[in-house]
Amino acid sequence: MKEHITVVKVGGAVVEDEAQLERLLSDFSAIEGRKVLVHGGGRRATQVAAQLGIESKMVNGRRITDKDMLQVVTMVYGGLVNKNLVARLQANGVNALGLTGADMNVMRSHKREVKTVDYGYVGDVDSADGKQLQTLIEAGVTPVMAPLTHDGKGNILNTNADTIAAETAKALAAYYDVTLIFSFEKKGVLSNPDDDDSVIPVITRPDFDRYVAEGVIAGGMIPKLENAFSAINDGVKEVIITLATAIDGKHGTVIR
């Protein structure tokens, strides 16, 4: 029987909210057994870019990553946000280690093909090395994954944090029973975006297709759920989308 592991993804909005972040790190530290934290940091990257006089360009909620912005996200995601989280987890008694996809070659990607939009230095994941992560985890280390990958040719690529979380969970599914938790500023997937209590308790793939067709699920929630279903299809035991202050697995929307 496989041991259990919990992979928690925390979004950039939570990283920027001190009260929510403090609660999340405390709750994450209290999770028993093996665990991994995956983080975003887009809001901080936008702030730092503005301070440096670099314009942030977005298309449909996705960041255009030119050479200047690639330097910013590498500094912010791989350095500022990642190492602050690691330090705070150490203060909570968690032996954390910050990683990008380039570290130990744990996640490799290719530069996104230009179709209707040129996203620049953005990576789509090709492979994730669950064995390398398992080696760290079994040594008592808690990986903290930044949303950066590499192409094997010396280039760092900006990569969606939800995708990093899903690919991490999928890679670990060969070795553990994995629960993947997407935590953010809402209580779960909402049937009414103006009603924070309208949480949909369970979503299956047919439910998802219907909700998208009806316009109930739209915008950034679509790729988040696509990542969730991809994880389920590739062996992840359970995916939960929930509030950052409710990562105990008992709240939010369960994806099946």
C-alpha positions in Angstrom: 0.0 0.0 0.0 1.3 3.4 -1.0 2.0 6.1 1.6 -0.1 9.2 1.4 1.3 12.6 0.3 -0.4 16.0 0.1 0.5 18.5 -2.6 -0.8 22.0 -1.9 -0.8 24.8 -4.4 -1.1 28.4 -3.1 -1.9 31.2 -5.5 -0.2 34.6 -5.8 -3.1 36.5 -4.3 -2.8 34.5 -1.1 1.0 35.0 -1.1 0.3 38.8 -1.1 -2.2 38.6 1.8 -0.3 38.4 5.0 -3.2 37.1 7.2 -4.2 34.4 4.7 -0.6 33.4 4.1 0.2 33.1 7.8 -2.8 30.8 8.3 -2.0 28.7 5.2 1.6 28.2 6.3 0.5 27.2 9.8 -2.1 24.8 8.4 0.3 23.4 5.9 2.9 22.8 8.6 0.3 20.9 10.6 -0.5 18.5 7.8 0.8 15.1 8.9 3.1 13.0 6.8 4.7 13.8 3.5 3.8 17.1 1.6 4.8 19.5 -1.1 4.0 23.2 -1.5 3.7 24.8 -4.9 3.4 28.5 -5.1 2.5 31.3 -7.6 3.5 34.9 -7.3 2.2 36.8 -10.2 1.0 39.8 -8.3 4.4 40.3 -6.7 6.1 40.0 -10.1 3.8 42.7 -11.5 4.7 45.0 -8.5 8.4 44.4 -8.9 8.2 44.9 -12.7 6.5 48.2 -12.2 9.2 49.3 -9.8 11.8 48.5 -12.4 9.8 50.3 -15.2 8.9 47.1 -17.0 5.3 46.9 -18.3 3.3 43.8 -17.5 1.4 42.5 -20.5 -1.5 40.0 -20.1 -3.7 38.2 -22.6 -6.7 36.4 -21.2 -5.2 36.5 -17.8 -1.9 34.9 -18.9 1.4 36.8 -18.7 3.4 37.6 -21.7 7.0 36.8 -20.8 9.6 38.8 -22.8 13.3 38.8 -21.9 12.9 41.6 -19.3 9.9 40.0 -17.7 11.7 36.6 -17.7 14.4 38.2 -15.5 11.7 39.6 -13.2 9.8 36.3 -12.7 13.0 34.4 -12.2 14.0 36.8 -9.5 10.6 36.9 -7.9 9.4 33.3 -8.2 12.7 31.5 -7.7 14.1 34.0 -5.2 11.9 36.5 -3.3 8.7 34.5 -3.0 10.2 31.0 -2.9 12.9 31.7 -0.3 10.6 33.7 2.0 8.2 30.7 2.0 11.1 28.4 2.8 12.3 30.5 5.6 8.8 30.8 7.1 8.3 27.0 6.9 11.6 26.5 8.6 10.3 28.7 11.4 7.3 26.4 11.6 9.4 23.3 12.0 9.2 22.2 8.3 12.5 21.2 6.7 11.7 22.9 3.4 13.8 23.2 0.2 13.0 25.6 -2.6 13.1 24.3 -6.1 12.6 25.4 -9.7 12.2 22.9 -12.4 15.8 23.3 -13.3 17.0 22.1 -9.9 17.8 18.4 -10.0 16.1 18.5 -13.5 12.8 17.9 -11.8 10.7 19.5 -14.5 11.5 20.1 -18.1 9.5 22.0 -20.6 9.6 23.5 -24.1 8.9 27.1 -25.2 5.2 27.4 -26.0 4.5 27.4 -29.7 3.3 30.6 -31.2 -0.3 30.3 -32.5 -2.6 33.3 -32.1 -0.5 34.8 -29.3 3.3 34.8 -28.7 3.6 34.3 -25.0 7.4 34.6 -25.1 9.5 32.6 -22.6 6.6 30.5 -21.3 7.1 26.8 -20.9 4.7 23.9 -21.5 5.8 20.9 -19.4 7.2 17.8 -21.1 8.3 15.8 -18.1 8.5 15.8 -14.3 10.9 13.6 -12.3 8.9 12.0 -9.4 11.8 9.8 -8.4 14.1 12.8 -7.7 11.3 14.4 -5.6 10.7 11.1 -3.8 14.4 10.9 -2.9 14.1 14.3 -1.2 10.8 13.6 0.4 12.0 10.2 1.9 15.0 12.1 3.3 12.6 14.3 5.3 12.6 17.3 3.0 9.5 19.2 2.0 9.9 20.6 -1.5 8.6 24.1 -2.2 8.1 24.4 -6.0 8.4 27.7 -7.8 6.6 28.2 -11.2 9.7 28.0 -13.3 10.9 25.2 -15.5 13.8 24.7 -18.0 14.2 23.4 -21.5 17.4 21.4 -21.0 19.3 23.9 -23.2 20.1 26.4 -20.5 16.9 28.4 -20.6 14.5 29.1 -17.7 10.8 29.3 -18.7 7.9 30.9 -16.9 5.3 28.1 -16.3 1.7 28.3 -14.9 1.8 27.4 -11.2 -1.4 25.3 -11.4 0.3 23.2 -14.1 3.4 22.9 -11.9 1.2 21.6 -9.1 -0.7 19.1 -11.4 2.5 17.8 -13.0 4.2 17.4 -9.6 1.2 15.5 -8.3 1.1 13.3 -11.4 4.8 12.5 -11.1 4.5 11.5 -7.5 1.4 9.3 -8.2 3.7 6.5 -9.1 5.1 6.4 -5.6 2.3 7.8 -3.3 -1.4 8.1 -2.9 -1.6 11.8 -3.8 -4.1 14.4 -2.7 -3.7 17.6 -4.7 -5.2 20.8 -3.1 -5.5 24.0 -5.1 -5.9 26.7 -2.5 -6.9 30.3 -3.4 -9.1 33.2 -2.2 -12.5 31.5 -2.8 -14.2 28.6 -0.9 -14.2 26.5 -4.0 -15.6 26.5 -7.5 -18.7 28.8 -7.3 -22.0 28.4 -9.2 -22.4 32.2 -8.7 -19.2 34.2 -8.7 -21.0 36.9 -6.7 -22.0 34.5 -3.9 -19.0 33.1 -2.0 -21.2 30.4 -0.4 -22.4 29.0 -3.7 -19.7 26.2 -3.7 -20.2 23.3 -6.0 -19.3 20.3 -3.8 -18.4 17.8 -6.5 -17.5 18.2 -10.2 -17.1 15.4 -12.7 -15.9 15.8 -16.3 -19.4 15.8 -17.7 -20.4 18.4 -15.0 -17.4 20.5 -16.1 -18.3 20.4 -19.8 -21.9 21.4 -19.0 -20.9 24.3 -16.6 -18.5 25.7 -19.3 -21.2 25.5 -22.0 -23.6 27.3 -19.7 -21.1 29.9 -18.7 -21.1 28.9 -15.0 -17.4 28.2 -15.1 -15.3 30.7 -17.1 -12.1 32.6 -17.2 -9.1 31.4 -15.1 -11.2 28.6 -13.5 -11.2 26.7 -16.8 -7.5 26.0 -17.0 -7.4 25.3 -13.2 -10.0 22.5 -13.7 -8.4 21.2 -16.8 -5.2 20.7 -14.7 -7.3 19.0 -12.0 -8.8 16.6 -14.5 -5.5 15.9 -16.1 -4.1 15.0 -12.6 -7.0 12.6 -11.9 -6.6 11.0 -15.3 -2.9 10.4 -14.6 -3.3 8.6 -11.2 -3.8 11.4 -8.7 -6.2 10.0 -6.1 -8.0 13.2 -5.2 -8.1 16.9 -6.2 -9.7 19.6 -4.0 -10.2 23.3 -4.8 -10.7 25.3 -1.7 -10.0 28.4 0.4 -6.5 29.0 1.4 -7.5 28.9 5.1 -9.3 25.5 4.6 -6.7 23.1 3.4 -7.6 20.2 5.7 -9.3 18.4 2.8 -12.7 18.7 4.3 -13.9 21.8 2.5 -14.3 23.1 -1.0 -14.9 21.4 -4.4 -13.9 17.8 -5.0 -12.9 16.9 -8.5 -13.7 13.4 -9.6 
